[in-house]
Amino acid sequence: MALVPCQVLRVAILLSYCSILCNYKAIEMPSHQTYGGSWKFLTFIDLVIQAVFFGICVLTDLSSLLTRGSGNQEQERQLKKLTSLRDWMLAVLAFPVGVFVVAVFWTIYAYDREMIYPKLLDNFIPGWLNHGMHTTVLPFILIEMRTSHHQYPSRSSGLAAICTFSVGYILWYGRRERET
């Protein structure tokens, strides 16, 4: 019942996301006091998605270690449900939102930093935290995809779910913009 390196890595990634979230929430920025607080930023939502995803990965790993060889059909059924949730979350939220946040942030940053991350934010957010929010997401998710086998949902249901998430975020964010 030895731990595999990818299981240890998932725990480390989960702890790093928890650390990033705690440090980010501890920052007192004026924008955190307005409508939606931190939740208005897709970067923050992505961090929560990544933390929840890797939490489910760790939970799946623990469940797998504890139920291995037990022969309990109910435990095996619950483990399959948890594994399905993990795989669905990777395909529908963790990967697409994570790649989108990293690609869009660094593309706009390279084009015009002030548009997406004004120099004023350097007074609030240290460089390591900025990279934790906008850089490490991509390598972590790629490592997860490379080290573990996943069963992906059908293309139509995956697209429907990510489109629902995207439209929901845009509608919520647009409502905020109209009210301010």
C-alpha positions in Angstrom: 0.0 0.0 0.0 2.8 2.4 -0.9 2.2 5.9 -2.2 3.0 6.5 -5.8 5.0 9.7 -6.8 1.9 11.1 -8.6 -0.2 10.8 -5.5 2.4 12.6 -3.4 2.6 15.2 -6.2 -1.1 15.8 -6.1 -1.0 16.4 -2.3 1.9 18.9 -2.9 -0.1 20.7 -5.6 -3.2 20.8 -3.5 -1.2 22.4 -0.6 0.4 24.9 -2.9 -3.1 26.0 -4.2 -4.3 26.3 -0.6 -1.3 28.4 0.2 -1.9 30.6 -2.8 -5.6 31.1 -2.0 -4.8 31.9 1.7 -2.1 34.4 0.8 -4.4 36.0 -1.9 -7.3 36.3 0.5 -5.1 37.9 3.2 -4.3 40.8 0.8 -6.3 43.9 1.6 -7.0 45.4 -1.8 -9.8 47.9 -2.5 -11.2 45.7 -5.3 -11.9 43.0 -2.8 -14.4 45.3 -1.1 -16.5 45.9 -4.1 -19.3 43.8 -5.7 -18.3 40.2 -5.9 -15.1 40.6 -4.0 -12.4 38.2 -5.3 -15.1 36.2 -7.1 -15.3 38.7 -9.9 -11.8 37.7 -11.1 -11.7 34.6 -13.3 -8.2 34.0 -11.9 -9.6 33.6 -8.4 -12.4 31.3 -9.7 -9.7 29.3 -11.5 -7.7 28.9 -8.3 -10.7 27.6 -6.5 -11.5 25.2 -9.4 -7.9 24.0 -9.3 -7.9 23.5 -5.5 -11.2 21.7 -5.6 -10.0 19.5 -8.5 -6.8 18.5 -6.8 -8.7 18.0 -3.6 -10.9 15.5 -5.4 -7.8 13.9 -6.9 -6.3 13.5 -3.4 -9.6 12.2 -2.1 -9.8 9.7 -5.0 -6.2 8.5 -4.3 -7.0 8.1 -0.6 -10.2 6.2 -1.3 -8.4 4.0 -3.8 -5.7 3.2 -1.3 -8.3 2.4 1.4 -10.6 0.3 -0.7 -8.0 -1.6 -2.7 -8.5 -5.4 -2.3 -11.5 -5.0 0.1 -14.0 -6.6 -2.2 -16.7 -4.3 -1.0 -19.0 -3.6 -4.0 -20.5 -0.4 -2.5 -17.0 1.1 -1.9 -16.0 0.2 -5.4 -19.1 1.9 -6.8 -18.5 5.0 -4.7 -14.8 5.1 -5.9 -16.0 4.9 -9.5 -18.3 7.9 -9.0 -15.5 9.9 -7.4 -13.2 9.0 -10.3 -15.9 10.0 -12.8 -16.3 13.3 -11.0 -12.5 13.9 -11.0 -12.3 13.1 -14.7 -15.3 15.3 -15.6 -13.9 18.2 -13.6 -10.6 18.0 -15.3 -12.1 17.9 -18.8 -14.8 20.5 -18.2 -13.4 23.0 -15.8 -9.8 22.5 -14.6 -8.1 22.2 -17.9 -10.1 24.6 -20.1 -10.4 27.4 -17.5 -6.8 26.9 -16.4 -5.4 27.1 -19.9 -7.6 30.1 -20.7 -6.5 32.1 -17.6 -2.8 31.4 -18.2 -2.9 32.1 -22.0 -5.1 35.2 -21.9 -3.3 36.7 -18.8 0.2 36.4 -20.3 -0.9 37.4 -23.8 -2.5 40.6 -22.6 0.3 41.2 -20.1 2.9 41.0 -22.9 0.8 43.3 -25.1 -0.2 45.9 -22.5 0.5 45.2 -18.9 -1.6 48.1 -17.6 -4.6 46.6 -19.3 -4.7 43.4 -17.2 -2.2 43.9 -14.3 -1.4 47.5 -13.5 1.9 48.3 -11.8 -0.1 49.5 -8.9 -0.9 45.8 -8.1 2.8 45.2 -7.5 2.3 47.1 -4.2 -0.3 44.5 -3.1 0.6 41.2 -4.8 4.1 39.9 -4.6 5.7 38.4 -7.8 5.7 34.9 -6.5 1.9 35.1 -5.8 1.3 36.5 -9.3 3.1 33.5 -10.8 1.3 31.1 -8.5 -2.0 32.5 -9.8 -1.1 32.9 -13.5 1.8 30.5 -14.3 1.9 27.4 -12.2 -1.7 26.4 -13.2 -0.6 25.2 -16.6 2.3 23.0 -15.7 0.4 21.5 -12.8 -2.6 20.5 -14.9 -0.3 19.2 -17.7 1.6 17.1 -15.2 -1.7 15.7 -13.9 -2.8 14.8 -17.4 0.5 13.2 -18.2 0.8 11.1 -15.0 -2.8 9.8 -14.7 -5.3 8.1 -17.0 -8.6 9.9 -17.3 -11.9 9.0 -19.0 -13.2 12.1 -20.6 -16.9 12.9 -21.1 -18.4 13.0 -24.5 -17.5 16.1 -26.5 -21.1 17.4 -26.6 -21.7 17.1 -22.8 -18.2 18.6 -22.1 -18.8 21.5 -24.4 -22.3 22.1 -23.0 -20.9 22.2 -19.5 -18.0 24.6 -20.2 -20.3 26.8 -22.3 -22.8 26.9 -19.4 -20.0 27.9 -17.0 -18.7 30.6 -19.4 -22.1 32.1 -20.2 -23.0 32.1 -16.5 -19.7 33.9 -15.6 -20.2 36.5 -18.4 -23.9 37.1 -17.4 -22.9 37.5 -13.8 -20.0 39.7 -14.6 -22.0 41.8 -17.1 -24.7 42.3 -14.4 -22.0 43.7 -12.1 -20.8 46.1 -14.8 -24.2 47.4 -15.5 -24.8 48.1 -11.7 -21.6 50.1 -11.3 
